[in-house]
Amino acid sequence: MGFAVCVGNASLVSMELRWVRRSKCDDAASALPRSIPIFISTLKKDINLEELRQLYSRCDHSCDRLSKNGSGIVDMKKLRTAISRSDVVVSVFCKPHHTALVEDDEQESLSSSLRKQNKDESSLGDMFQDVLPLTPSNGQLVGFGRAYSDYGLTASIHDLMVLPSLQRMGIGKLIVNRITRLLTSRDIYDIAALCFEHERPFFKACGFADDRMGSTTMMFTKSLEA
């Protein structure tokens, strides 16, 4: 894991409706639309903690990096505290029928007759959903990111997540760009991102680079039992 630094400056609105597009349609996503609308919010009031907990699980993102078994269990009380004290939060929503939320094994358990019946019913439901304006209240949380700052010099990005079925559509980059632009609009330019080695190309594409001071990330690992 390593840190990176980003520089930029822009002012932002707290809510925005955008469209995102799949770079290519593979077999797994062939039943999903190529382009979908998304709603971006930087308001904490739009975050449903239970939906956020589910997003952690679906993205296989652990709240506890020091966990030996990597269970990834989300402590809701601590999560509520973390969100309330985060300097910047960015949530992304889309309409529920625009994402594959049913697990593969659950799909296989459905009988062919049920699938045909549900397909007819869902088509009517999808048509009705399409005419409704997308908002956090009727949308599904599919992306999230947050940042801490000292309100003066430095900040760090944490918990960047995008639902797997909607990855490679530019949603993650939108989240990172929104976080960095919010921070730099407050004259905070020393922004760090804690990431795994395989995530470094993504952050470089978002304007990050190796730390010019050559610093590396170290984690305090002493447990309470030690």
C-alpha positions in Angstrom: 0.0 0.0 0.0 1.1 3.6 -0.6 0.2 7.2 -0.5 -0.3 9.6 -3.4 -0.7 13.3 -3.7 -3.3 15.2 -5.9 -3.5 18.8 -6.9 -6.6 20.7 -8.2 -9.1 23.4 -7.6 -12.9 23.9 -8.3 -16.1 24.7 -6.5 -19.0 22.2 -6.5 -22.7 21.8 -5.9 -23.9 19.3 -3.3 -26.1 17.3 -5.7 -25.8 16.5 -9.4 -27.4 14.2 -11.9 -25.0 12.6 -14.4 -25.0 9.8 -17.0 -22.4 7.1 -17.1 -21.6 4.6 -19.9 -20.1 1.1 -19.9 -16.8 1.0 -21.8 -17.9 -2.3 -23.4 -20.7 -4.8 -22.8 -19.4 -8.3 -21.8 -21.6 -11.3 -21.5 -22.2 -10.9 -17.8 -23.6 -7.3 -18.3 -25.4 -7.9 -21.6 -28.8 -7.7 -19.8 -28.0 -4.4 -18.3 -28.3 -1.0 -20.1 -25.2 0.5 -21.7 -25.9 4.0 -20.3 -27.6 4.9 -17.0 -28.3 8.0 -15.0 -26.6 8.4 -11.6 -27.2 10.9 -8.8 -24.2 12.2 -6.9 -24.6 13.7 -3.4 -22.2 15.1 -0.9 -24.8 15.4 1.8 -24.5 13.2 4.8 -28.3 13.2 5.3 -28.6 11.1 2.0 -26.6 8.2 3.5 -28.6 5.2 4.7 -26.2 3.3 7.0 -27.9 0.0 6.3 -27.5 0.5 2.6 -23.9 1.5 3.2 -23.3 -1.6 5.2 -24.6 -3.7 2.4 -22.3 -1.9 -0.1 -19.3 -2.7 2.1 -20.4 -6.4 1.9 -21.1 -6.4 -1.8 -17.8 -4.8 -2.6 -15.9 -7.1 -0.2 -14.5 -4.0 1.5 -13.6 -4.4 5.2 -13.9 -1.7 7.8 -11.3 -3.4 9.9 -7.9 -3.6 8.2 -6.4 -5.1 11.3 -8.8 -8.0 11.4 -6.8 -11.3 11.3 -9.6 -13.3 9.7 -10.7 -10.6 7.4 -14.4 -11.0 8.3 -15.2 -7.5 7.2 -18.1 -7.2 9.8 -19.3 -3.7 9.9 -19.8 -2.2 13.4 -22.8 0.1 12.8 -22.1 2.3 15.8 -18.5 2.9 14.7 -19.7 3.4 11.1 -22.2 6.1 12.2 -19.4 7.9 14.1 -17.0 7.6 11.2 -19.5 9.1 8.7 -20.5 11.9 11.1 -16.9 13.0 11.6 -15.8 12.6 8.0 -15.0 16.0 6.4 -16.2 15.0 2.9 -18.6 12.2 1.8 -19.6 11.4 -1.7 -22.5 9.0 -2.4 -23.6 7.7 -5.8 -27.1 6.4 -6.5 -28.8 4.8 -9.5 -32.2 3.2 -10.1 -32.4 -0.3 -8.6 -33.3 -2.0 -11.8 -30.2 -0.6 -13.5 -27.9 -2.8 -11.4 -27.5 -6.5 -10.9 -28.2 -6.8 -7.1 -29.2 -10.5 -7.1 -26.3 -12.9 -6.5 -25.5 -15.5 -9.1 -26.4 -18.4 -6.8 -29.7 -16.8 -6.0 -30.4 -16.4 -9.7 -29.6 -20.0 -10.4 -32.1 -21.1 -7.7 -35.0 -19.5 -9.6 -37.1 -21.8 -11.7 -37.5 -21.0 -15.4 -41.2 -20.4 -15.0 -40.6 -17.9 -12.2 -38.0 -16.1 -14.3 -40.5 -15.7 -17.1 -43.2 -14.4 -14.8 -40.9 -12.1 -13.0 -39.5 -10.8 -16.3 -43.0 -9.7 -17.4 -43.7 -8.1 -14.0 -40.3 -6.4 -13.8 -40.7 -4.9 -17.3 -43.8 -3.0 -16.2 -42.0 -2.0 -13.0 -38.9 -0.8 -14.9 -41.1 1.3 -17.2 -42.7 3.0 -14.2 -39.3 3.5 -12.5 -37.9 5.1 -15.7 -40.4 8.0 -15.6 -39.6 8.9 -12.0 -36.8 11.4 -11.4 -33.8 9.7 -9.8 -33.2 10.8 -6.1 -31.3 9.3 -3.1 -34.7 8.4 -1.7 -35.7 6.2 -4.6 -32.3 5.2 -5.8 -29.9 2.4 -4.8 -26.5 3.3 -3.2 -23.9 2.0 -5.7 -20.8 4.1 -5.0 -19.2 5.7 -2.0 -16.1 7.5 -0.8 -15.1 9.8 2.1 -12.2 11.8 3.3 -10.8 13.2 6.6 -8.9 16.5 6.8 -7.4 18.8 9.4 -9.2 21.7 7.7 -5.9 23.4 6.9 -3.1 21.3 5.4 -3.7 17.6 4.7 -6.5 15.2 4.0 -6.8 11.4 3.3 -9.3 9.4 1.2 -10.9 6.3 2.6 -13.5 3.6 1.7 -13.7 4.2 -2.0 -16.3 1.6 -3.3 -18.3 0.9 -6.4 -20.7 -1.9 -6.8 -18.9 -4.6 -8.9 -21.6 -4.8 -11.6 -21.2 -1.0 -12.2 -17.4 -0.9 -12.2 -15.4 0.3 -15.2 -18.1 3.0 -16.0 -16.1 5.9 -14.5 -18.1 6.1 -11.2 -15.0 5.6 -9.1 -13.2 8.3 -10.9 -16.2 10.7 -10.5 -16.2 10.0 -6.7 -12.4 10.7 -6.3 -12.6 13.8 -8.5 -15.5 15.1 -6.4 -13.6 14.5 -3.2 -10.4 16.1 -4.4 -12.2 19.1 -5.9 -14.1 19.7 -2.7 -10.9 19.6 -0.7 -8.9 21.8 -3.0 -11.7 24.3 -3.1 -10.9 24.7 0.6 -7.2 25.2 -0.2 -6.3 21.7 0.9 -3.9 20.2 -1.6 -1.9 17.6 0.3 -4.4 14.7 -0.3 -3.4 11.1 0.4 -5.0 7.9 -0.8 -4.5 4.7 1.1 -4.6 2.0 -1.6 -3.4 -1.5 -2.6 -0.7 -2.0 -5.2 -3.3 -3.0 -7.8 -5.2 0.2 -7.2 -2.3 2.5 -7.9 -3.0 2.7 -11.7 -6.6 3.8 -10.9 -5.4 6.6 -8.6 -2.8 7.7 -11.1 -5.5 8.1 -13.7 -7.3 10.3 -11.2 -4.3 12.7 -10.9 -2.3 11.1 -8.1 1.4 10.3 -8.0 4.1 9.0 -5.8 4.8 11.0 -2.7 7.7 13.4 -3.4 8.9 12.9 0.1 9.2 9.2 -0.5 7.1 8.3 2.5 5.4 4.9 2.9 2.3 3.7 4.7 2.7 1.9 8.0 -0.2 0.7 10.2 -0.3 0.4 14.0 -0.9 -3.3 14.6 -0.8 -3.8 18.4 -4.0 -5.4 19.5 -5.9 -4.9 22.7 -5.0 -8.4 23.8 -1.3 -7.9 23.4 
